Amino acid sequence: QVQLVESGGGLVQAGGSLGLSCAASGSIFGINTMGWYRQAPGKQRELVATISRSRITNYADSVKGRFTISRDNAKNTVDLQMNSLKPEDTAVYYCYYSDYRRSTPYWGQGTQVTVSS
């Protein structure tokens, strides 16, 4: 089992910045991918950004140039720096962990990000 604990998030005005952090613990496999997904009310969960252990990144088009994902392999943490936030970024953000041992990823409990206009 892998446990994911998120921190950060909150309320910010449009154009502002927020940071999210996630710490993984438990049965961490050396080759893994971590990242963030989000789910707005009435919508499906969608990719925000992922990063592999070798730091290959993948971003949703809607956040490219505004969000930056990073990770610390020694601490098993992944961070998301969100700049130039827009009201449409409002959602619950979920930390994500995946490795080859199982077909479904692990998810954090979610943290709310609200961007006011």
MARZA-245643 format. One record per atom (N, C-alpha, C, O, CB): residue in three letters; x, y, z. Coordinates in steps of 0.02 Angstrom, whole numbers, padded with zeros to 5 digits, always signed. Glycine has a CB too. Layout:
<nodes>
ALAXYZ ...
</nodes>
This chain:
<nodes>
GLN+00041-00060+00000 GLN+00000+00000+00000 GLN+00043+00063+00000 GLN+00098+00065+00029 GLN-00047+00000+00060 VAL+00017+00113-00033 VAL+00050+00179-00034 VAL+00001+00230-00006 VAL-00057+00232-00026 VAL+00072+00198-00107 GLN+00025+00271+00038 GLN-00015+00324+00067 GLN+00009+00391+00040 GLN+00069+00403+00034 GLN-00012+00323+00145 LEU-00038+00434+00023 LEU-00024+00500-00003 LEU-00056+00552+00041 LEU-00116+00550+00055 LEU-00049+00506-00077 VAL-00016+00600+00063 VAL-00041+00654+00106 VAL-00028+00720+00072 VAL+00030+00737+00057 VAL-00009+00652+00177 GLU-00081+00757+00059 GLU-00076+00821+00023 GLU-00078+00878+00072 GLU-00105+00873+00127 GLU-00133+00827-00028 SER-00048+00933+00051 SER-00052+00995+00088 SER-00052+01053+00039 SER-00032+01046-00019 SER+00006+01002+00139 GLY-00075+01111+00063 GLY-00080+01169+00021 GLY-00151+01179-00003 GLY-00198+01150+00025 GLY-00033+01164-00039 GLY-00159+01219-00054 GLY-00225+01235-00077 GLY-00255+01293-00038 GLY-00222+01323+00004 GLY-00270+01175-00073 GLY-00318+01307-00053 GLY-00352+01362-00019 GLY-00387+01408-00068 GLY-00405+01388-00123 GLY-00303+01402+00023 LEU-00396+01470-00046 LEU-00432+01520-00085 LEU-00384+01574-00108 LEU-00344+01599-00069 LEU-00490+01550-00043 VAL-00389+01593-00172 VAL-00346+01644-00199 VAL-00384+01682-00253 VAL-00430+01656-00283 VAL-00281+01613-00229 GLN-00365+01745-00263 GLN-00397+01784-00316 GLN-00366+01766-00383 GLN-00309+01743-00388 GLN-00389+01859-00302 ALA-00405+01777-00435 ALA-00380+01765-00503 ALA-00315+01804-00515 ALA-00308+01861-00495 ALA-00433+01786-00555 GLY-00268+01769-00547 GLY-00203+01799-00558 GLY-00152+01783-00504 GLY-00093+01797-00512 GLY-00209+01872-00565 GLY-00176+01755-00449 GLY-00132+01739-00393 GLY-00098+01672-00401 GLY-00104+01639-00453 GLY-00170+01740-00329 SER-00062+01652-00348 SER-00024+01590-00349 SER-00039+01548-00287 SER-00056+01574-00234 SER+00051+01605-00353 LEU-00033+01483-00296 LEU-00039+01435-00241 LEU+00009+01377-00253 LEU+00027+01363-00310 LEU-00112+01410-00233 GLY+00028+01344-00199 GLY+00069+01285-00206 GLY+00037+01226-00172 GLY+00006+01232-00119 GLY+00138+01297-00177 LEU+00044+01168-00202 LEU+00021+01105-00173 LEU+00081+01059-00163 LEU+00129+01060-00201 LEU-00033+01071-00219 SER+00077+01019-00111 SER+00129+00970-00098 SER+00098+00904-00079 SER+00044+00902-00049 SER+00176+00995-00042 CYS+00132+00850-00096 CYS+00106+00783-00081 CYS+00165+00739-00060 CYS+00217+00738-00094 CYS+00068+00752-00142 ALA+00157+00703-00006 ALA+00208+00658+00019 ALA+00183+00586+00015 ALA+00128+00570+00038 ALA+00228+00675+00091 ALA+00223+00544-00015 ALA+00205+00473-00021 ALA+00244+00432+00030 ALA+00302+00447+00045 ALA+00219+00446-00092 SER+00211+00382+00057 SER+00243+00337+00105 SER+00215+00267+00095 SER+00165+00257+00062 SER+00233+00361+00178 GLY+00249+00219+00125 GLY+00227+00150+00119 GLY+00270+00112+00070 GLY+00331+00120+00068 GLY+00154+00147+00098 SER+00239+00070+00029 SER+00273+00026-00017 SER+00289+00063-00082 SER+00259+00051-00134 SER+00231-00036-00031 ILE+00338+00108-00078 ILE+00358+00148-00136 ILE+00404+00107-00180 ILE+00455+00080-00157 ILE+00392+00213-00115 PHE+00388+00102-00244 PHE+00430+00068-00292 PHE+00476+00119-00325 PHE+00455+00176-00337 PHE+00389+00029-00345 GLY+00537+00098-00340 GLY+00586+00146-00364 GLY+00567+00180-00429 GLY+00580+00240-00438 GLY+00651+00112-00374 ILE+00535+00143-00474 ILE+00514+00173-00538 ILE+00440+00189-00532 ILE+00398+00143-00531 ILE+00529+00126-00599 ASN+00423+00252-00530 ASN+00353+00270-00521 ASN+00339+00337-00554 ASN+00385+00373-00573 ASN+00334+00272-00446 THR+00276+00353-00559 THR+00254+00418-00583 THR+00209+00449-00530 THR+00165+00415-00503 THR+00218+00412-00651 MET+00220+00511-00516 MET+00177+00548-00469 MET+00150+00609-00505 MET+00175+00630-00557 MET+00216+00569-00405 GLY+00098+00638-00477 GLY+00071+00697-00508 GLY+00007+00720-00476 GLY-00009+00704-00419 GLY+00059+00684-00580 TRP-00031+00759-00515 TRP-00092+00790-00491 TRP-00147+00785-00544 TRP-00136+00795-00603 TRP-00080+00863-00473 TYR-00206+00770-00520 TYR-00267+00773-00559 TYR-00314+00820-00522 TYR-00303+00837-00464 TYR-00299+00701-00569 ARG-00367+00842-00556 ARG-00416+00884-00523 ARG-00486+00867-00547 ARG-00496+00839-00601 ARG-00401+00959-00537 GLN-00534+00884-00505 GLN-00604+00871-00521 GLN-00646+00930-00498 GLN-00650+00946-00439 GLN-00629+00806-00488 ALA-00677+00962-00546 ALA-00723+01018-00532 ALA-00793+00990-00524 ALA-00808+00935-00548 ALA-00720+01071-00589 PRO-00837+01027-00490 PRO-00905+01003-00480 PRO-00940+00987-00546 PRO-00940+01027-00592 PRO-00946+01054-00442 GLY-00969+00927-00550 GLY-01005+00907-00609 GLY-00962+00885-00667 GLY-00988+00872-00721 GLY-01048+00962-00630 LYS-00897+00882-00656 LYS-00852+00862-00711 LYS-00811+00801-00692 LYS-00807+00783-00633 LYS-00804+00920-00729 GLN-00783+00769-00741 GLN-00741+00711-00729 GLN-00672+00733-00704 GLN-00650+00789-00716 GLN-00734+00669-00792 ARG-00639+00687-00669 ARG-00571+00700-00648 ARG-00526+00705-00709 ARG-00532+00664-00755 ARG-00546+00645-00599 GLU-00481+00755-00709 GLU-00439+00765-00767 GLU-00367+00775-00746 GLU-00351+00795-00690 GLU-00464+00826-00806 LEU-00323+00759-00794 LEU-00251+00768-00783 LEU-00234+00842-00774 LEU-00260+00885-00809 LEU-00212+00738-00841 VAL-00189+00855-00726 VAL-00158+00921-00721 VAL-00086+00915-00744 VAL-00065+00947-00792 VAL-00163+00949-00648 ALA-00048+00873-00709 ALA+00022+00863-00727 ALA+00048+00801-00692 ALA+00027+00784-00637 ALA+00065+00924-00708 THR+00094+00767-00726 THR+00129+00710-00696 THR+00204+00717-00707 THR+00226+00753-00751 THR+00103+00643-00725 ILE+00241+00681-00665 ILE+00314+00682-00671 ILE+00341+00613-00652 ILE+00322+00585-00601 ILE+00345+00737-00626 SER+00385+00587-00694 SER+00414+00522-00680 SER+00472+00530-00632 SER+00494+00586-00617 SER+00436+00488-00745 ARG+00498+00474-00609 ARG+00555+00477-00564 ARG+00616+00508-00599 ARG+00658+00539-00567 ARG+00572+00406-00539 SER+00621+00499-00665 SER+00675+00530-00703 SER+00658+00601-00724 SER+00693+00632-00763 SER+00691+00489-00765 ARG+00601+00627-00696 ARG+00581+00696-00705 ARG+00557+00713-00775 ARG+00563+00770-00798 ARG+00638+00742-00687 ILE+00530+00664-00809 ILE+00494+00678-00872 ILE+00425+00702-00852 ILE+00390+00669-00814 ILE+00491+00614-00919 THR+00405+00760-00879 THR+00342+00791-00859 THR+00290+00788-00915 THR+00306+00782-00974 THR+00354+00864-00839 ASN+00228+00791-00894 ASN+00171+00793-00940 ASN+00120+00841-00911 ASN+00099+00833-00853 ASN+00141+00722-00952 TYR+00099+00891-00949 TYR+00052+00941-00926 TYR-00011+00941-00969 TYR-00008+00928-01029 TYR+00084+01010-00926 ALA-00067+00956-00937 ALA-00127+00971-00976 ALA-00116+01036-01013 ALA-00084+01082-00988 ALA-00190+00974-00929 ASP-00144+01041-01073 ASP-00136+01102-01112 ASP-00161+01163-01075 ASP-00134+01218-01083 ASP-00173+01095-01178 SER-00212+01154-01035 SER-00243+01211-01001 SER-00199+01242-00947 SER-00212+01298-00925 SER-00308+01189-00970 VAL-00147+01206-00926 VAL-00104+01232-00873 VAL-00032+01245-00895 VAL+00008+01272-00857 VAL-00103+01185-00815 LYS-00016+01227-00956 LYS+00052+01237-00981 LYS+00071+01311-00978 LYS+00033+01355-00997 LYS+00059+01211-01053 GLY+00131+01322-00953 GLY+00155+01391-00947 GLY+00134+01425-00883 GLY+00159+01479-00867 GLY+00133+01430-01004 ARG+00087+01395-00846 ARG+00064+01426-00783 ARG+00081+01383-00722 ARG+00096+01409-00669 ARG-00012+01438-00786 PHE+00078+01318-00731 PHE+00091+01271-00676 PHE+00159+01238-00686 PHE+00181+01226-00743 PHE+00035+01217-00671 THR+00193+01223-00631 THR+00256+01187-00634 THR+00255+01130-00584 THR+00242+01140-00524 THR+00315+01235-00621 ILE+00270+01070-00607 ILE+00272+01012-00563 ILE+00345+00994-00551 ILE+00387+00999-00595 ILE+00234+00952-00594 SER+00359+00972-00490 SER+00427+00952-00472 SER+00423+00896-00420 SER+00370+00886-00389 SER+00469+01013-00445 ARG+00478+00861-00410 ARG+00478+00808-00360 ARG+00546+00801-00327 ARG+00597+00820-00355 ARG+00458+00742-00392 ASP+00544+00773-00267 ASP+00604+00758-00230 ASP+00604+00682-00220 ASP+00566+00656-00180 ASP+00607+00797-00161 ASN+00647+00647-00256 ASN+00647+00574-00253 ASN+00669+00548-00186 ASN+00646+00496-00163 ASN+00691+00546-00308 ALA+00714+00584-00153 ALA+00738+00561-00088 ALA+00683+00564-00036 ALA+00680+00523+00010 ALA+00798+00603-00066 LYS+00638+00613-00042 LYS+00585+00622+00007 LYS+00518+00593-00017 LYS+00469+00592+00021 LYS+00576+00696+00023 ASN+00516+00570-00079 ASN+00454+00544-00108 ASN+00398+00597-00106 ASN+00341+00582-00086 ASN+00431+00479-00071 THR+00414+00656-00126 THR+00365+00710-00127 THR+00358+00738-00198 THR+00404+00734-00239 THR+00385+00766-00078 VAL+00300+00765-00211 VAL+00287+00799-00274 VAL+00252+00864-00259 VAL+00206+00867-00218 VAL+00244+00754-00322 ASP+00274+00917-00292 ASP+00246+00984-00281 ASP+00216+01010-00346 ASP+00237+00992-00401 ASP+00301+01032-00256 LEU+00167+01053-00338 LEU+00137+01087-00395 LEU+00134+01161-00380 LEU+00098+01182-00334 LEU+00066+01059-00411 GLN+00170+01201-00417 GLN+00167+01273-00410 GLN+00119+01299-00463 GLN+00129+01288-00522 GLN+00239+01305-00418 MET+00068+01335-00440 MET+00016+01359-00485 MET+00018+01435-00486 MET+00006+01468-00435 MET-00053+01333-00463 ASN+00032+01463-00544 ASN+00034+01535-00553 ASN-00019+01558-00602 ASN-00048+01517-00638 ASN+00104+01557-00577 SER-00033+01622-00601 SER-00083+01651-00647 SER-00148+01611-00645 SER-00176+01593-00697 SER-00056+01653-00719 LEU-00171+01598-00585 LEU-00230+01556-00577 LEU-00293+01590-00605 LEU-00300+01651-00603 LEU-00241+01540-00504 LYS-00337+01548-00632 LYS-00399+01571-00662 LYS-00458+01539-00624 LYS-00450+01487-00593 LYS-00401+01553-00738 PRO-00517+01570-00627 PRO-00575+01540-00594 PRO-00588+01468-00618 PRO-00612+01427-00579 PRO-00637+01582-00607 GLU-00572+01454-00680 GLU-00584+01386-00706 GLU-00534+01334-00679 GLU-00541+01274-00692 GLU-00580+01386-00782 ASP-00485+01357-00641 ASP-00441+01310-00606 ASP-00471+01285-00540 ASP-00444+01241-00508 ASP-00373+01343-00592 THR-00527+01314-00521 THR-00561+01293-00460 THR-00581+01219-00464 THR-00615+01199-00511 THR-00623+01337-00446 ALA-00558+01181-00415 ALA-00572+01109-00415 ALA-00543+01078-00351 ALA-00507+01111-00314 ALA-00542+01074-00478 VAL-00559+01015-00341 VAL-00523+00976-00292 VAL-00464+00944-00327 VAL-00472+00911-00379 VAL-00569+00921-00258 TYR-00404+00954-00299 TYR-00343+00928-00329 TYR-00322+00865-00292 TYR-00318+00864-00231 TYR-00287+00982-00328 TYR-00307+00813-00331 TYR-00289+00748-00302 TYR-00218+00729-00321 TYR-00198+00733-00379 TYR-00338+00694-00326 CYS-00181+00709-00271 CYS-00114+00682-00283 CYS-00120+00612-00312 CYS-00168+00576-00296 CYS-00072+00681-00217 TYR-00073+00594-00353 TYR-00076+00532-00393 TYR-00009+00496-00387 TYR+00044+00527-00391 TYR-00093+00546-00467 TYR-00012+00430-00379 TYR+00048+00389-00379 TYR+00034+00326-00419 TYR-00019+00295-00411 TYR+00071+00371-00306 SER+00080+00307-00462 SER+00071+00247-00503 SER+00137+00212-00514 SER+00188+00245-00526 SER+00038+00265-00571 ASP+00137+00146-00511 ASP+00194+00106-00533 ASP+00167+00043-00565 ASP+00107+00031-00565 ASP+00242+00090-00474 TYR+00212+00001-00592 TYR+00191-00054-00634 TYR+00156-00110-00595 TYR+00126-00155-00626 TYR+00250-00082-00671 ARG+00160-00109-00530 ARG+00136-00166-00490 ARG+00060-00173-00490 ARG+00034-00228-00476 ARG+00161-00160-00420 ARG+00024-00120-00504 ARG-00048-00126-00506 ARG-00076-00083-00562 ARG-00045-00034-00583 ARG-00079-00107-00439 SER-00135-00101-00586 SER-00165-00067-00644 SER-00197-00001-00626 SER-00207+00041-00670 SER-00215-00111-00677 THR-00214+00008-00563 THR-00246+00071-00543 THR-00199+00111-00497 THR-00162+00081-00458 THR-00313+00058-00507 PRO-00201+00176-00502 PRO-00156+00217-00461 PRO-00183+00225-00390 PRO-00240+00208-00375 PRO-00147+00285-00493 TYR-00141+00251-00348 TYR-00161+00274-00282 TYR-00179+00348-00286 TYR-00151+00385-00326 TYR-00105+00261-00229 TRP-00226+00368-00244 TRP-00248+00438-00242 TRP-00244+00466-00171 TRP-00253+00430-00122 TRP-00321+00444-00269 GLY-00229+00530-00168 GLY-00234+00564-00105 GLY-00307+00580-00089 GLY-00352+00565-00127 GLY-00192+00628-00105 GLN-00317+00612-00031 GLN-00385+00626-00009 GLN-00415+00687-00044 GLN-00475+00698-00042 GLN-00387+00637+00066 GLY-00373+00726-00076 GLY-00396+00785-00113 GLY-00390+00849-00071 GLY-00399+00848-00010 GLY-00468+00776-00134 THR-00375+00903-00105 THR-00371+00968-00072 THR-00405+01020-00117 THR-00396+01021-00177 THR-00296+00988-00057 GLN-00444+01064-00085 GLN-00483+01112-00123 GLN-00441+01172-00144 GLN-00404+01200-00104 GLN-00544+01135-00083 VAL-00447+01190-00207 VAL-00419+01252-00233 VAL-00477+01293-00261 VAL-00513+01270-00306 VAL-00364+01239-00288 THR-00485+01354-00235 THR-00539+01397-00258 THR-00508+01463-00282 THR-00471+01495-00245 THR-00591+01410-00202 VAL-00524+01482-00344 VAL-00498+01543-00373 VAL-00558+01590-00385 VAL-00603+01574-00424 VAL-00459+01530-00440 SER-00557+01646-00351 SER-00613+01693-00357 SER-00598+01744-00412 SER-00540+01761-00425 SER-00626+01729-00290 SER-00650+01767-00445 SER-00641+01815-00500 SER-00645+01886-00476 SER-00638+01933-00516 SER-00694+01803-00554 
</nodes>
